[in-house]
Amino acid sequence: MKIEIWSDYVCPFCYIGKKQLEQAIEDTGLGGQVELVYKSYQLDPNTPVDSNITVYESLAKKYGMSLEKAKEMTLGVTARAKEVGLNYDFSNLMEENTLKAHRLVKWAEQQGDVTALVEALLHSHFIEGKRIGQEEVLLDIAEQVGLQREQVAKILAVDEFKNEVEADIQEGLQLGVRGVPFFVLNRKYGISGAQPQEVFEDTLCKVAEEEGLQPGLKMAGTGNAGVCTDDNCKL
């Protein structure tokens, strides 16, 4: 089963939706039978790279409200994030241009699995309040997940993989992606937004049934005590 995920690294519902999808895959027993493909999307490509505007200030300007009202807007999202085990702290967030982050992921795809990198970018922004639009921060994150800092620096210094990012965005538009997160399963089913958990699970089960996929066993208990193998018994 192939699931393509259009998202942006400054989208709070993208991180929530990612956690919901991961939980749904685990709960349906389909782990190891799902290929996740991360697609680029930019909520605001015009955000200055050197912006020093807080998320609260950005929301207040966008919706023509006070800073206090902007702060109140984030409370519901913070509560929703807690439901999936995420502790958002909007007070430390700045608006970010995510083009370099998306280019980094596109390059990293050629090196192998990008799951850890995607998770690190989202965690760094929403949990740690790091400036993921800044090159030095991206270099630290890349190195943290095992990528070569020198190679990443060369990629970020130029416009490599910008075309791939833009191609993802255009592809999404053609599929009807107008907001993120947006999940496309086998190019047949779409899930827009961080929907209720059962939506993810029901859709996964429907696709699995169509493909003839069998869920793996859900193990009860802990450890391997009281098990005999060909070689020995674990008492």
Disulfide bonds with the S-S distance in Angstrom:
Cys228-Cys233 1.98
